[in-house]
Amino acid sequence: MEEKQYRQLVDDAFRRIDAAFENIDPDLAESTFSQGTLTIVFREKQELVLSPQAPTRQIWVAFRDRAWHFGLRSDGDGWVDDRGQGIDLFALIADLARTTAGVTVTIR
């Protein structure tokens, strides 16, 4: 995949995640998309960081003491973890928002 296409797919995914937090109380969860990285700060200043990894064509996610690497699905529809656990990027973000901040987000 060409880097330009990869960047467009990452930017689209990050915009979709960012938009899901638009109407959430910022005291519970606040999303910031800046300089190619998406950061979600949950209550008590817990940061979830999503960053593009162009050389591997992945999105890396870090939260607390965990890290996940997501590659584009073979059908091109979404991002899935590279460890074969079937974890969907958007589902992970929604689950972390629910369990960490008690908020429900829908990523479209």
C-alpha positions in Angstrom: 0.0 0.0 0.0 1.3 3.4 -0.9 2.0 5.7 2.1 -0.5 8.3 0.9 -3.3 5.8 0.9 -2.2 4.5 4.3 -2.1 8.1 5.8 -5.6 8.7 4.4 -7.0 5.5 6.0 -5.3 6.4 9.4 -6.6 10.0 9.3 -10.1 8.7 8.5 -10.0 6.2 11.4 -8.7 8.9 13.8 -11.4 11.4 12.7 -14.1 8.8 13.2 -12.8 8.1 16.7 -12.4 11.8 17.5 -16.0 12.5 16.4 -17.3 9.8 18.7 -16.1 11.8 21.7 -17.5 15.1 20.4 -20.6 15.1 22.7 -19.0 13.4 25.7 -18.4 15.5 28.9 -14.7 16.5 28.7 -14.4 15.8 32.4 -15.0 12.1 31.6 -13.2 11.8 28.3 -11.7 14.2 25.9 -10.2 13.5 22.5 -7.5 15.5 20.7 -6.3 14.9 17.2 -3.1 16.8 16.6 0.0 16.3 14.4 -1.1 12.9 13.3 -1.6 11.4 16.7 -4.9 10.9 18.6 -5.0 11.2 22.3 -8.0 10.5 24.5 -7.7 11.7 28.1 -10.1 9.9 30.5 -11.0 11.1 34.0 -8.1 11.0 36.4 -5.8 12.0 33.5 -5.5 8.5 32.1 -4.2 8.8 28.5 -4.9 6.5 25.6 -2.6 7.3 22.7 -3.1 6.2 19.1 -0.2 6.8 16.7 0.4 5.9 13.1 3.4 3.6 12.3 4.1 4.2 8.6 6.9 1.7 8.2 4.7 -1.2 9.3 1.4 0.4 8.0 -0.1 0.0 11.4 -1.8 2.0 14.1 -0.3 1.5 17.6 -2.4 2.0 20.7 -1.0 2.5 24.2 -3.0 2.7 27.4 -1.8 2.2 31.0 0.6 -0.7 30.8 -0.8 -2.2 27.6 -0.1 -1.8 23.9 -1.8 -3.1 20.8 -0.8 -3.0 17.1 -3.5 -2.8 14.5 -3.2 -3.6 10.8 -5.7 -3.0 8.1 -8.1 -5.9 7.6 -7.5 -8.0 4.5 -10.8 -6.7 3.1 -9.8 -3.1 3.8 -12.7 -2.5 6.2 -11.3 -1.6 9.5 -8.3 -2.3 11.7 -7.6 -5.5 13.6 -4.8 -6.5 16.1 -1.8 -8.2 14.6 -1.6 -10.9 17.3 -4.5 -12.8 15.9 -6.9 -12.2 18.7 -9.5 -10.6 16.5 -9.6 -7.3 18.4 -11.1 -4.5 16.4 -9.7 -1.1 16.9 -13.0 0.7 17.2 -14.4 -1.9 19.5 -11.3 -1.6 21.8 -11.7 2.2 22.0 -15.4 1.9 22.8 -14.7 -0.8 25.5 -12.0 1.3 27.1 -14.2 4.4 27.1 -17.0 2.4 28.8 -14.8 0.7 31.4 -12.5 3.6 32.2 -14.9 6.6 32.0 -18.4 5.0 32.1 -19.2 6.6 28.7 -20.7 5.0 25.6 -19.3 6.0 22.3 -20.3 4.9 18.9 -17.6 5.0 16.2 -19.1 5.2 12.8 
